[in-house]
């Protein structure tokens, strides 16, 4: 025992650590069950059965089923936020074209969502009647949107997105594109590999269309239009 540390403090630390470990175990099993039974099919009784405890014991950690969903939402939101944050740092100073950056980030984001369907359904769909995440659980999602917006603002400042583009509208449209790919993949081909699913493989062509619509014209395209205008 370290100097100044009482037996009571050590016991408390162990209890806290055990409590956190139990909470993580509950969430792991909950994700496993959602993967088998669907997000709305999560059962507190089944979690308790797999842990070898009585259902009332779980209420020490989660006072209600919605509290369990809330913890799962927060956990999933933190995980996908970490993916977006890593992409933001990696692509923030990248020399890649707008199209290539969109492909890179799109594959990363969509790949995680397709590989984690239970979290994805809970985060982006509404599979549980009556459940709404608390502001605390939703906070990582707000940070994720802020990161995406910051990334698009950087792209615009670097001249990759046109100066007249409303960044908020561009972020909205990119969100619609990626969420559409995710929904189609999970709804129609959930058993395909995340990186090679028939809808996931549409990301490059969708990114190209997005870049063509919102991106700054390349010099060659600009000169081509100028020459065409001169002929007229």
JOPEPE-V174474 format. One record per helix or strand. SS is the DSSP state (H for helix, E for strand). FROM is the first residue (numbers start at 0). TO is the last residue. If there is no record, write none. Layout:
ss->SS from->FROM to->TO
ss->SS from->FROM to->TO
This chain:
ss->H from->6 to->36
ss->H from->38 to->40
ss->H from->43 to->50
ss->H from->54 to->57
ss->H from->64 to->90
ss->H from->97 to->114
ss->H from->116 to->123
ss->H from->134 to->156
ss->E from->160 to->160
ss->H from->166 to->187
ss->H from->199 to->213
ss->E from->214 to->214
ss->H from->218 to->230
